[in-house]
Amino acid sequence: MENARLAEEYQRKLISAEAAAGLVQSGMSIFLGISANMAHIVDKHLARRKDELRDVNVQTSLDTCEHEFLKADPEGKVFKWHSGFFLHSVRNQVAARGCGVYWAQSWHLAPGVIREQSQKDISFIVTAPMDAHGYFNFGLSVTELQAFCEVSKKIVVVVKEDMPVVCGGQEEAVHISKVHHIVEDREFKTFCLPTVPVKEEDRMIAHNIVSAGLIGDGTTLQIGIGGLPNSVLDALVDAGVHHLGIHSEMLTDKMYDLIEAGVVDNTRKKVDRYKSTFSFCLGSRRLYDFLDRNPMFASYPVDYVNNPLIIAQQPRMFSLNTTMQVDLMGQVASEQVGGDRPRQISGTGGQLDFVMGTMLSHDRAGVSVLALYSQYKGRSRIVPILEKGTNVTVPRSLVDYVATEWGLVRSRGLSINERAQALIRIAHPDHRETLMRQAVDAGFVPYRHTAGDKLPRGVINCRD
């Protein structure tokens, strides 16, 4: 009887994607999705309505493809777009519209801010198919989806047959009784992340980190995506470490490899023991199939996973994130290129969340590493002072370790003088002399080491 009632309600609420896009009216504020849970099929039909609409506010995050509504309205005359984190697919649009399209937020705060300060006319929520109890599982992205559901006048679920059902800790699903309309998307496959090539610089940075012993038995990992994080995770397979745990905003293929290799078992975690905990997943179909209904995983919203006070409870918490620039005072810029017209490249995301979480670690063994290539197109990424308009993602007072392919520095506890000399030591050799001269001119280095001195204080390892 219950199944029949749910099936009847499902059919009553089922509409076409075109009809779903037709619900959007001028002046509305809508949420179109996040990461692998992007409502592409609604986007397609919404773009076709450009000439019928005006002043439609569209919010997205972790944009995995160039949206059709952006292509249809490149100048933003109709669709007023904001995103909480940009990926490569939309960076040209961000450059054209300006960094004002960025919704600035430290990620663990986002669900609370949405609940307290936001209201949406419609949220399009991509889900797995409805289960026998009437629930639509959010699948690969729990993040802040429940918060958007709670502040929306209408909820439209967009069902994808290939979306895995992910076991959740909390807020991982929405019930049909809360849903106003249902769309079945048989046109767009769930996004899979292409393989990221690994550079030699990635392997060098990974070696600097792993050889320093920052990851040991029982360490809990938060590691992002890209060639560098992948290189670190690859190195751990043969590093002889055991009983690692995962508490990470993002779950990746390389984490799956560590689970398969028996390196990750989550037995030493203090919270969510035996579970690999995450908030969203991007990877291959192989990973998604392994994740489907697998009780060794637990997905949570970001106000749990990225909460510094939750992170701080994990044993030997290790966090690795990449950045774009570090200046000689230790300021870290990971998301925005400066200048008279600053350009937003990505977003704050959870970088600052995990930096704070490791700093607050209950066992005082937390480690945060911010890594970067030493140069880009021949220009040093370690700079004397961040350029005007460059946004600081992590303030110098919170930075712990900094790594390049030339070495590893622990900046916590160093004076500006010591910090500048240590960072210059792991800069690209072609730029060290110039950086030292600039540091002296700026007053960062009033006292220099003599030729016979040892490595500058704070340098853990380095290459010439």
N, C-alpha and C positions, 0 to 999 in steps of 0.2 A: 504493500500500500504506500509506504514512504517513498520507495523508488518511483512509483508511478506518479506521485504528487510532484516530486522533484523534476521528473522528465516533462511533465505538463508545464510546470513553471518555466523550465528551460526553453521549451518551444515558444511559449508566450512572449518571452523576452528576446528571442533570437531575431536579429535584424541583419541587413546587409552592411558591408563596409561603407558603401555609398550613402546609405541612410544614416549610419553613425556619423559620418563627416557632415551630413546635412543637419545634424543637431546643433552644430556650431553656428552661432549668430553673431552679428556685429557687436563689438563691445564686450564680448565674453573673455574670460580667462580660463585657459585649459592647460592640462598637463598631458604630454604626449608620450612620455616614457623615459627609461633610463637604461643604458648599457645594452645587454642582449634582450631586454624587455622594452624595445621601442616599437610603437604601433605604426609600423611602416605602411600597412595597408590603409589605415585611416589617413596618414600623411599624404599618400598618393591621391586620394579623392579630395582631401582638403585643399591641396594645391590647385586643383581644377576649379575651385570656387573662388579664386582670388578676386575676380571682377565683381562678385556678388557681395563681398564682405569689406568691412573696414574696422580698424582698431581691435584686432584680435590678438590678445596676449598669449603667447605660447611658451611654456616652460619645458625644458628637457635637461638631461644631464648625461655625461659620459657618452657623447654622441658617436655611435659606431658607424654611421654613414652620413653622407650629405643629404639633408632632408629635402624632399620635393617642394615643400612650401618655401624654402629658402631659394631654390632655383627659380620658382615661379615669381618670387617677389624679392629680387636681389637687393633692392634699396630699402626694404622694410617699410613700404608705404602702407601695407595692409597688416602684415604679421609682425608684431612687436615681440621679438624673440629674446629669451634669456636662458642661459644654461649654467649649471653648477660646476661643470668640468668639461673641458674641450679635449677631444681627441683629434688626430691628424685630419680626419675626414671633413671637419668644419673650420679649420684654421684660416682658410682663405676668406670665408664668410666673416669670421671674427675680425680679421685684418681690415676688411672693407667697412664693416659697421662700427668698429671701435670697441675698446675694452669695456665700454658701458653695458654690453650685453652679458657680462659676467655677473652671476649671482654669488657674491663673495660670502663665504661661510667656512668656518672650521667644521668638518663634516659631522662630528659627533653631536653638534648643536642643531643640525638641520631638522630632524623630526620635531623637536620642541619648537623651533622657530616657525615651522609650517603650521603646527597646531595652534600656536598662540597668535600668529600675525597674518596668516594666509587664508584665502578662501578661493576655491576654484568652482567655476560653473560646471565643468566636466573634467573628469580624469579618465584617460584611456589607459587601462591597466592590462598589460600582456600577462597571460597566465597559462598554466597547463590545463588540460581538460578537467572538467568537474568530476569530483570523486563521488562515491556512493552516498556520502553524507551531505552533499551539496556544497562542498568547499572547492574553491579555485585556488590552487597553490601558486605562489608567485614564482616558483622555479628558481632561475639563476640570479635573481636580484630581489633581495628583501629590502635592503637599504632603508628608504623612507617611504615605501609604497603604502603601508598601512596609514601613515600620517596623511598622505594625499587622499586616500579613501575617506578618512574621517572629516576632511574639510571640504569635500566636494558635494555640490547639490545633486549631481548625477555621476554614477560610476558606470562606465562601459568596459566590460572585460573583453579582451581580444584573445581568443583561445588559439593556441598553437599546438598541434598534435605532437610535434617533436620537442616540446619544452619538457625537460625532466621535472619530475616531482622531487623536491628537495626536503628532507626532514628538517624541521625547524625547532628552534628553542622557543621562539615567540614571534607573533605577528607575521607569520609566513603565508597566510592565506586569507581570503575573503569569502564569506558565505553568500550564496545566491540570494538570500533574503535582503542583503544590503545592495545588491546589484540591480541597476535599472534596465540595462540592455546588454546583450551578448552578441559578439561578432565572432564568426569562425574564419580564421585566416588560413586558407589552404594555398595561398600564393607565395608567401615569403617564408623561407626557412629561418630557423633561429640562427642568429649570427654566430659564426665560429671565428676565432681569432687566428689570423695567419701566423705561421711560424716566424719568429723574430730571429734574424741572423745574428750570430755572435761574432764580435770583433776581437782582435788580439788584445786591444785595450781592456775589453771586458774580462778576459782571462787574467790579465795582469792585476787588475783591481781586485778580482775575486781571490787571487793568491795572496795579495797583501792583507786582505781581511781574514781569510781562513787560517793562514799561517801565523797570525797574531794570537790565535787561540780565543777569539771572541765568541766562538760557538763551541760549546762543550756538551757533555752528556746532560740530558734533561733540559736543554735550552728550548724555550718556546719561540717560534719564529713568526715574524711579520715581514714578508718580502714581497715587493711589487712585481711588475712585469717588465720585460725587456731583456736585451742581451746580457747586461750586467747581472741582474738578479738571477737569471737563468744560469749564468756561469757559477755563481755562488752555490746555488742548489745542486748543480752538477758536481761541484767539488766536494760537497758533503757526502755524496754516495761512497766515496773512497777515503774519507777523512778519518774514519774510525770512531765517529761519534754515534751515540745510541740514545734511545728513548726521547727523541725530540718531539715537540708538540707544535701544533699550528693554531695560532690565534691571529687572524689576518683579515683585513678588510676585503682582500681579494684572494680567491683560490685559483691556482694555475696548474697547467699540465705538469710542470716540474715538481710541484708539491705532491701530485699523484705519483710521480716516479719515486719520490722518497718514501711514500707509504708502501708502494709495491716492493721496494728494496728492504723494507723492515726498519729503516732508519727513523721514521716517524711512527710512534705508537700512542702518543698522548698519555702515557701512564704517569708522568710526573707533573702534569698540570694540576693547579690548585682549584680552578673552576672549569666546568665542562670537561671533566676528566674522561678520557677515552674518546673524546670527540675532536675532530678537526673543525674549528669554528671559523666562520667567515660571514661576510655580508653580501658579497656578490661574486660571481664566477664568470670568467672569460677564458675560453680555451677551445680545445678541439672536440669533435663529436665523440671521440674516444673517452675524453674526460666526462662529458655530459652523460654518457651511457653508464659510466661507473658511478656517477653521483646519484643517478635515478633511484629513489627510495632506499638509499644506502644509509643505515643507521649509524655508521661511523662518522657521519657528518652532522653538523648542526648549523643552520643559517639563522642569523639574528639581524635586527635592524642596526643601523650604524650608531644609534645612541647607546647601544650595548657594546658592540664589538670595538668601536672606536673611543669609548669612554675612557679617559686616562685613568680613572679610579678602578676600572675593571682590568685594564691592561696591567696596572701596577701590581695586581695580585698574582700574575703568572710568574713561575719560577724562571730565573735567568732570561728574562724577556729580551729578545734581540730584534731590533728593527733596522731594516735597510731600505733607504729610499734614495732616488737619484735627484740631482739638482742641476741647475744650469750655470750658476755663478756663485762664487764665494769671495768676499772682499777680505782685505788683510786685517780687518777688525773682527772677522768671523761671521759677519752677516751673510745669510744664505738666501738666495733668490732662485726659486724653483719653478716659477709659473708665468712670469711676465718680463718681457724685454723692454727696457726703458727707452727714453728719448722724449721729444716734444709730443709725439703721439705714441704712448706706450702700447705695446701689443701683448695681449693675453694669449699665452701658449697652451696652458692646461688649467690648473686650479690648485687651490690649497689642498683639497682632498683631505686625506687623513694623515698627511705628513706631520703636521704639528701635533695632532692628537697622540701619535705614537712616540714622538720625541718627548712629550710631557709624560706619557705613561711610563716610559722606561726610566725617566728621571725620578719618578715617584715610587719606583719599585719597592715593595715591602721588604724584599731580601737584599736590597741595595746592590743587586747584581745586574740591573738592567743596562743594556747597551744600545745606543742609537748611532748608526753610521749613515752619514750623508755623503754620497759618492758622485763624482763627476769626472768627465774626461778633462785632461789638463788644458787642451786647446781645441778650438773650433775654427776651421779654415785659416789656420795660422795665427789666430789671436788667442791669447791666454784667457782661460776661464777663471783663473784666480786673478783678481783685479785689485788695484789699490783701494778704490772706493766705488761702490755701486753707482752706475750712471743715474742721472736725474730721471725720475719716472719709473725706476725699477722697484717693484714691490718686494718687500722683505717677507719671506714665507716663514723662516725660523729666525728669531732674534739671536744675536750673538750670545746673550746670557743663557740660552738653552742648548746651544750646540755642544755635542759630545765629541764624537769622532768624525773626521773628514778624511776621505780616501780619494786618491787619484791612481793612475797607473804607475806613478812614480813613488808612491808611498802612502803611509797612514799616519795621521796626527791625532792625538787627543788634545782638544783645545780647552776642555773644561778645566778651570783652575789656573789658566795661564793669564799673564798680563797681556796688554795689547802688544807690547814689545816682543814678548816671547811668542805670542800667537802669530804675529806677522812673520817672524823669522822661521817658525815651524812651517807655516803654509808656503812660504817661498821655497822651502827645501823640497816640497812635494809638487811644486809647479813644474811645467815642462822646462828642461834645461835651457832651451833657447830664450826663455823669458826671465830667468832668475835674476840676472844682473840688472836688467831694467826695473824689475819689481823692487829690488833692494834699493836702488837709487830713488825710486818713487816713494818707497816707504820712509826713507830718511828725510826726503824733502817734506813729506806730510807730517813728520814728527812722530810716526808710529815706532820708529827704531832710533831712540836716542843713544842706546848702548849696544854696540855690535860685538858678536863673538870674535875672538882673535883666531888666527889660522890654526893654532894648536888646540883649540877647544874641541870638545866632543860635539855630537849632533845637537842641534838646538833642543831645548827642553820641550817635551811633548811629542817629538818624532818617535813613533813606535818602530817603524821600518821604512826604508827608502832605497831607491835606486839612483845611480848617477846617469 
